[in-house]
Amino acid sequence: MDFNVRKLATDAGIFFSRAVQFTEEKLGQAEKTELDTHFESLLSRADSTKNWTEKIYRQTEVLLQPNPGARIEEFLYEKLDRKIPPRATNGEILGQFMLEAAKEFGPGTPYGSTLISVGDCQRRLGGAHRDFLQTSSISFLTPLRNFLEGDWRTISRERRLLENRRLDLDACKARLKKAKAAEAKAACEGEAAPDFQESRPRNYVLSASASALWNEELDKADHELRVAQTEFDRQAEVTRLLLEGINSTHVNHLRCLCEFVEAQTVYYNQCHKYMQELQRELASSSGDIGCPDSLEVNSHGVGSPTDPSAVLPLNSPSPDADALQIEEVQPPASGTRKAKVLYAYDAGDSSELSLMADELITVYTVPGMDPDWLIGERGNQKGKVPVTYLELLS
């Protein structure tokens, strides 16, 4: 191998000079060239931009893909420059399971037909989620990653180069300072009267020679300082321009953030639309499949309790279908309780008992009855009453 020994020695000397300067600055034994206030402000703003961009980028990744294993897999595919294989979303997987279950249970059954409706909705929700992930990755994540892996790396490289130029400049200043002190000392020694008792004024000749050498060293140090100052100023200007470009980065990230919000808006609007359509579909067929009335869109106010039948699963029989004959029900010998009515309730059919708020009634249960309902009595009136409307007292 062909080594350039001279270049190697020069680089080693520069590295050693920088290390000495850096150490002396840390120990307080050397002066340090300080950057102006505006430049320091630009550096602080750039560091803050980098740190917060990195945090926002990482957390957005977690939001879009909560599974850390999937994130690692995608990262490896990107590093290997390979296409990421398509992956079904959780909604699409759930919808597929529901559709397959409906085939086995029978699509003509109430449970099977409902599984088909809900499964199809889940698949559409999963597809909307997939589109949202792709849009957000392109419009938001990619620009942030490009800044961190591109622009910021360039800024960091130029900042390191500026720091090296500063160390070289300060080292040149220190050498010039030492050369001036030595030259002044040699000049003072040269002004001393020579000893003419000797055949040759040796001390006078040596002092003149030393003064000439230090003059030469002073000129060399001054030249190196001018060169170092020029390189430092040029690098400072380059770095300053890059740091001022952070303002353009903020403008670009602002545009990307607005696109991300727009993608979220479209996604959640689609989800809301799909769920409303599913609610209407289930509510329209609730009489056939026994779905709760609470599936009807805007069927209840915020402050009113939901219909107790809403807690029934889709495959459970509704209270209307209960074969229990209320007039034949007899109260048990023990187990009756008093209950206070919390909300007014209008009977849905002849088997139920209408209630008035704050009244007291007697309630009890019978074997085989739905646990969400009780038999209520008020004088000679008898009927089923919802548990959620009552406060049991004894």
C-alpha positions as CSV (number, residue, x, y, z in Angstrom):
1,M,0.0,0.0,0.0
2,D,1.2,3.5,-0.8
3,F,1.3,5.8,2.2
4,N,1.8,9.5,2.1
5,V,4.0,9.9,5.1
6,R,4.2,13.7,4.9
7,K,0.4,14.1,4.8
8,L,0.0,11.6,7.6
9,A,2.5,13.5,9.7
10,T,0.8,16.8,8.9
11,D,-2.7,15.4,9.9
12,A,-1.2,14.0,13.1
13,G,0.3,17.4,14.0
14,I,-3.0,19.2,13.4
15,F,-4.9,16.7,15.5
16,F,-2.3,17.0,18.3
17,S,-2.5,20.8,18.1
18,R,-6.3,20.8,18.3
19,A,-6.2,18.3,21.2
20,V,-3.8,20.5,23.1
21,Q,-5.9,23.7,22.5
22,F,-9.1,21.9,23.5
23,T,-7.5,20.6,26.7
24,E,-6.1,24.0,27.7
25,E,-9.5,25.6,27.1
26,K,-11.1,23.2,29.4
27,L,-8.5,23.8,32.0
28,G,-8.8,27.6,31.6
29,Q,-5.2,28.0,30.4
30,A,-6.1,29.2,26.9
31,E,-8.4,31.8,25.4
32,K,-11.4,30.7,23.3
33,T,-12.8,32.5,20.3
34,E,-16.5,33.1,21.2
35,L,-19.2,33.2,18.5
36,D,-21.5,36.2,18.3
37,T,-24.9,36.2,20.1
38,H,-26.9,35.8,16.8
39,F,-24.8,32.7,15.8
40,E,-25.3,31.1,19.3
41,S,-29.1,31.8,18.9
42,L,-29.1,30.0,15.6
43,L,-27.3,27.0,17.1
44,S,-29.7,26.8,20.0
45,R,-32.7,27.0,17.6
46,A,-31.2,24.3,15.4
47,D,-30.6,21.9,18.3
48,S,-34.1,22.5,19.6
49,T,-35.6,21.8,16.1
50,K,-33.6,18.6,15.8
51,N,-34.6,17.3,19.3
52,W,-38.3,18.0,19.0
53,T,-38.5,16.8,15.4
54,E,-37.0,13.5,16.5
55,K,-39.5,13.1,19.3
56,I,-42.5,14.0,17.1
57,Y,-41.2,11.6,14.4
58,R,-40.8,8.7,16.9
59,Q,-44.2,9.2,18.6
60,T,-45.9,9.5,15.2
61,E,-44.4,6.2,14.3
62,V,-45.9,4.7,17.5
63,L,-49.3,6.3,16.7
64,L,-49.4,4.9,13.2
65,Q,-47.9,1.5,14.1
66,P,-48.2,0.6,17.8
67,N,-46.6,-2.9,17.2
68,P,-42.9,-2.5,17.9
69,G,-42.1,-5.7,16.1
70,A,-43.8,-4.5,13.0
71,R,-41.8,-1.2,13.2
72,I,-38.5,-3.1,13.5
73,E,-39.5,-5.2,10.5
74,E,-40.2,-2.1,8.4
75,F,-37.0,-0.5,9.5
76,L,-35.0,-3.6,8.4
77,Y,-36.7,-3.7,5.1
78,E,-35.8,0.0,4.5
79,K,-32.2,-0.5,5.5
80,L,-31.9,-3.5,3.2
81,D,-33.6,-1.4,0.4
82,R,-36.3,-4.0,-0.1
83,K,-40.0,-3.4,-0.6
84,I,-42.1,-3.8,2.6
85,P,-44.6,-6.7,2.0
86,P,-48.3,-5.7,2.3
87,R,-49.7,-6.3,5.7
88,A,-53.4,-6.5,6.6
89,T,-54.7,-4.0,9.2
90,N,-56.3,-5.2,12.4
91,G,-59.7,-4.1,11.1
92,E,-59.3,-6.1,7.9
93,I,-58.3,-9.2,9.9
94,L,-61.2,-8.8,12.3
95,G,-63.6,-8.3,9.4
96,Q,-62.3,-11.5,7.7
97,F,-62.8,-13.5,10.8
98,M,-66.3,-12.3,11.2
99,L,-67.1,-13.2,7.6
100,E,-65.7,-16.6,7.9
101,A,-67.6,-17.2,11.2
102,A,-70.8,-16.1,9.4
103,K,-70.3,-18.8,6.8
104,E,-70.0,-21.4,9.4
105,F,-72.9,-20.2,11.6
106,G,-75.1,-19.7,8.5
107,P,-75.5,-16.4,6.7
108,G,-79.3,-16.8,7.0
109,T,-79.3,-16.8,10.8
110,P,-79.7,-13.5,12.7
111,Y,-76.2,-13.9,14.2
112,G,-74.7,-14.8,10.9
113,S,-76.3,-12.0,8.9
114,T,-75.2,-9.5,11.6
115,L,-71.7,-10.9,11.5
116,I,-71.6,-10.2,7.7
117,S,-72.8,-6.6,8.1
118,V,-70.3,-5.9,11.0
119,G,-67.5,-7.8,9.3
120,D,-67.9,-5.9,6.0
121,C,-67.9,-2.6,8.0
122,Q,-64.7,-3.6,9.8
123,R,-63.0,-4.4,6.5
124,R,-63.9,-1.0,5.2
125,L,-62.6,0.6,8.4
126,G,-59.4,-1.4,7.9
127,G,-59.1,-0.2,4.4
128,A,-59.5,3.4,5.4
129,H,-56.9,2.9,8.1
130,R,-54.5,1.5,5.5
131,D,-55.0,4.6,3.3
132,F,-54.4,6.9,6.3
133,L,-51.2,5.1,7.1
134,Q,-49.9,5.4,3.6
135,T,-50.9,9.1,3.3
136,S,-49.4,10.0,6.7
137,S,-46.2,8.2,5.9
138,I,-45.7,10.0,2.6
139,S,-46.9,13.5,3.6
140,F,-45.6,13.7,7.2
141,L,-43.1,11.0,8.3
142,T,-41.0,11.1,5.2
143,P,-40.2,14.8,5.3
144,L,-39.3,14.6,9.0
145,R,-37.0,11.6,8.3
146,N,-35.4,13.4,5.4
147,F,-34.6,16.4,7.6
148,L,-33.1,14.2,10.3
149,E,-31.1,12.0,7.9
150,G,-30.2,14.7,5.4
151,D,-30.3,18.3,6.3
152,W,-29.4,17.8,9.9
153,R,-26.4,15.5,9.1
154,T,-25.1,18.3,6.8
155,I,-25.5,20.9,9.5
156,S,-23.8,18.6,12.0
157,R,-20.9,18.0,9.7
158,E,-20.4,21.7,9.0
159,R,-20.6,22.5,12.7
160,R,-17.9,20.0,13.5
161,L,-15.7,21.5,10.7
162,L,-16.4,25.0,12.2
163,E,-15.3,23.8,15.6
164,N,-12.0,22.4,14.1
165,R,-11.4,25.7,12.3
166,R,-12.0,27.5,15.6
167,L,-9.5,25.3,17.4
168,D,-6.9,25.9,14.6
169,L,-7.5,29.7,14.9
170,D,-7.1,29.7,18.6
171,A,-3.9,27.6,18.4
172,C,-2.5,30.0,15.8
173,K,-3.3,32.9,18.1
174,A,-1.5,31.2,21.0
175,R,1.6,30.5,18.8
176,L,1.6,34.1,17.6
177,K,1.4,35.3,21.2
178,K,4.3,33.1,22.2
179,A,6.4,34.2,19.2
180,K,5.8,37.9,20.1
181,A,6.9,37.3,23.7
182,A,10.0,35.5,22.6
183,E,10.8,38.1,20.0
184,A,10.5,40.9,22.6
185,K,12.7,39.0,25.0
186,A,15.4,38.5,22.3
187,A,15.2,42.2,21.4
188,C,15.8,43.2,25.0
189,E,18.8,40.9,25.3
190,G,20.2,42.3,22.0
191,E,20.0,45.9,23.3
192,A,22.4,45.0,26.2
193,A,26.0,46.3,25.8
194,P,28.4,43.7,24.3
195,D,31.5,42.6,26.2
196,F,34.4,44.2,24.1
197,Q,37.1,42.8,26.3
198,E,36.7,39.6,24.4
199,S,38.2,39.4,20.9
200,R,34.7,38.6,19.6
201,P,31.4,39.9,21.2
202,R,29.9,36.4,21.3
203,N,26.8,37.3,23.3
204,Y,26.0,40.2,21.0
205,V,26.2,37.9,17.9
206,L,24.0,35.2,19.5
207,S,21.4,37.7,20.6
208,A,21.2,39.2,17.1
209,S,20.9,35.7,15.6
210,A,18.1,34.7,18.1
211,S,16.3,37.9,17.3
212,A,16.4,37.2,13.6
213,L,15.1,33.7,14.2
214,W,12.2,34.9,16.3
215,N,11.4,37.5,13.7
216,E,11.1,34.8,11.2
217,E,9.0,32.7,13.5
218,L,6.8,35.7,14.2
219,D,6.2,36.3,10.5
220,K,5.3,32.6,10.0
221,A,2.9,32.6,13.0
222,D,1.3,35.8,11.7
223,H,0.8,34.3,8.2
224,E,-0.7,31.1,9.7
225,L,-3.1,33.2,11.8
226,R,-4.3,35.1,8.8
227,V,-4.9,31.9,6.9
228,A,-6.7,30.3,9.9
229,Q,-8.8,33.4,10.3
230,T,-9.9,33.3,6.7
231,E,-10.8,29.7,6.8
232,F,-12.7,30.2,10.1
233,D,-14.7,33.1,8.6
234,R,-15.5,31.2,5.5
235,Q,-16.7,28.1,7.5
236,A,-18.7,30.3,9.9
237,E,-20.5,31.9,6.9
238,V,-21.3,28.5,5.4
239,T,-22.6,27.2,8.8
240,R,-24.6,30.3,9.4
241,L,-26.4,30.0,6.1
242,L,-27.3,26.4,6.9
243,L,-28.6,27.3,10.3
244,E,-30.7,30.1,8.9
245,G,-32.3,27.5,6.6
246,I,-34.0,26.1,9.8
247,N,-36.7,28.7,9.2
248,S,-37.4,27.2,5.8
249,T,-37.5,23.8,7.5
250,H,-40.2,25.0,9.9
251,V,-42.3,26.3,7.0
252,N,-42.0,22.9,5.3
253,H,-42.8,21.0,8.4
254,L,-45.8,23.3,9.0
255,R,-47.2,22.4,5.5
256,C,-46.6,18.7,6.2
257,L,-48.3,19.0,9.6
258,C,-51.4,20.5,7.9
259,E,-51.5,17.6,5.4
260,F,-51.2,15.1,8.3
261,V,-54.2,16.8,10.0
262,E,-56.1,16.7,6.7
263,A,-55.4,13.0,6.4
264,Q,-56.7,12.4,9.9
265,T,-59.8,14.3,9.2
266,V,-60.6,12.3,6.1
267,Y,-59.9,9.1,7.9
268,Y,-62.1,9.8,10.9
269,N,-64.9,11.1,8.6
270,Q,-64.8,7.9,6.7
271,C,-65.0,5.9,10.0
272,H,-67.9,8.0,11.2
273,K,-69.7,7.5,7.9
274,Y,-69.2,3.7,7.9
275,M,-70.4,3.4,11.5
276,Q,-73.5,5.4,10.8
277,E,-74.3,3.2,7.9
278,L,-73.8,0.1,10.0
279,Q,-76.0,1.5,12.8
280,R,-78.8,2.3,10.3
281,E,-78.5,-1.2,8.8
282,L,-78.7,-2.9,12.1
283,A,-81.4,-0.7,13.4
284,S,-83.6,-1.4,10.3
285,S,-83.3,-5.1,10.8
286,S,-83.5,-5.1,14.6
287,G,-87.0,-6.5,14.5
288,D,-85.8,-9.5,12.6
289,I,-82.6,-10.2,14.4
290,G,-83.4,-8.9,17.9
291,C,-80.9,-6.1,17.9
292,P,-81.2,-3.5,20.8
293,D,-83.1,-0.3,20.1
294,S,-80.0,1.7,21.2
295,L,-78.5,1.0,17.7
296,E,-80.8,3.6,16.2
297,V,-78.9,6.7,15.4
298,N,-79.6,9.5,17.9
299,S,-82.3,7.5,19.6
300,H,-81.4,8.7,23.1
301,G,-80.4,12.0,24.7
302,V,-77.2,12.4,26.6
303,G,-78.8,12.7,30.0
304,S,-81.3,9.8,29.7
305,P,-80.4,6.1,30.5
306,T,-80.3,3.8,27.5
307,D,-82.9,1.2,27.0
308,P,-82.0,-1.8,29.2
309,S,-82.4,-4.1,26.2
310,A,-79.2,-2.4,24.8
311,V,-77.1,-4.5,27.1
312,L,-78.4,-7.7,25.5
313,P,-76.1,-9.5,23.1
314,L,-77.1,-9.7,19.5
315,N,-78.1,-13.4,19.7
316,S,-80.1,-13.0,22.9
317,P,-83.9,-12.9,22.7
318,S,-85.5,-9.6,23.3
319,P,-88.0,-9.1,26.2
320,D,-90.8,-8.9,23.7
321,A,-90.1,-12.4,22.7
322,D,-90.2,-13.7,26.3
323,A,-92.8,-16.4,26.6
324,L,-93.4,-15.5,30.3
325,Q,-97.1,-14.8,31.1
326,I,-97.1,-11.9,33.6
327,E,-100.6,-12.5,34.8
328,E,-99.7,-16.0,35.8
329,V,-96.6,-15.0,37.8
330,Q,-97.0,-15.3,41.5
331,P,-94.6,-13.5,44.0
332,P,-92.3,-15.8,45.9
333,A,-92.9,-16.5,49.6
334,S,-89.6,-14.6,50.3
335,G,-87.3,-12.5,48.2
336,T,-89.6,-9.5,47.4
337,R,-87.9,-6.1,47.8
338,K,-88.9,-2.5,47.8
339,A,-87.4,-0.4,45.1
340,K,-87.4,3.4,44.3
341,V,-87.9,4.4,40.7
342,L,-85.1,6.6,39.5
343,Y,-86.5,7.6,36.1
344,A,-89.9,7.6,34.5
345,Y,-90.4,4.7,32.1
346,D,-93.1,4.0,29.5
347,A,-94.1,0.4,29.0
348,G,-93.1,-1.0,25.7
349,D,-95.9,-3.5,25.6
350,S,-98.6,-5.1,27.8
351,S,-96.1,-7.3,29.6
352,E,-94.2,-4.3,31.0
353,L,-95.2,-1.9,33.8
354,S,-95.0,1.9,33.3
355,L,-93.1,3.8,36.1
356,M,-93.1,7.2,37.5
357,A,-90.0,8.8,38.9
358,D,-89.5,8.6,42.7
359,E,-92.4,6.2,43.4
360,L,-91.9,3.0,45.5
361,I,-92.8,-0.4,44.1
362,T,-92.3,-4.0,45.1
363,V,-90.0,-6.1,42.9
364,Y,-89.0,-9.7,42.7
365,T,-87.5,-12.1,40.2
366,V,-88.6,-15.5,38.9
367,P,-86.5,-18.5,37.6
368,G,-85.5,-18.2,33.9
369,M,-86.1,-14.5,33.7
370,D,-83.6,-12.1,32.1
371,P,-81.4,-10.7,34.9
372,D,-81.8,-7.2,33.5
373,W,-85.5,-7.2,34.2
374,L,-87.6,-7.7,37.4
375,I,-91.3,-8.2,38.1
376,G,-92.7,-5.0,39.5
377,E,-96.0,-4.6,41.4
378,R,-97.9,-1.4,42.2
379,G,-101.2,-2.3,43.9
380,N,-103.1,-4.5,41.5
381,Q,-100.8,-3.6,38.5
382,K,-98.0,-6.0,37.6
383,G,-95.4,-6.1,34.9
384,K,-91.7,-6.3,33.9
385,V,-89.5,-3.3,34.9
386,P,-85.9,-2.6,33.9
387,V,-83.3,-2.9,36.7
388,T,-81.4,0.1,35.4
389,Y,-84.3,2.4,36.3
390,L,-84.5,1.2,39.9
391,E,-82.7,1.7,43.2
392,L,-83.2,-1.4,45.4
393,L,-83.9,-0.5,49.0
394,S,-84.3,-3.7,50.9
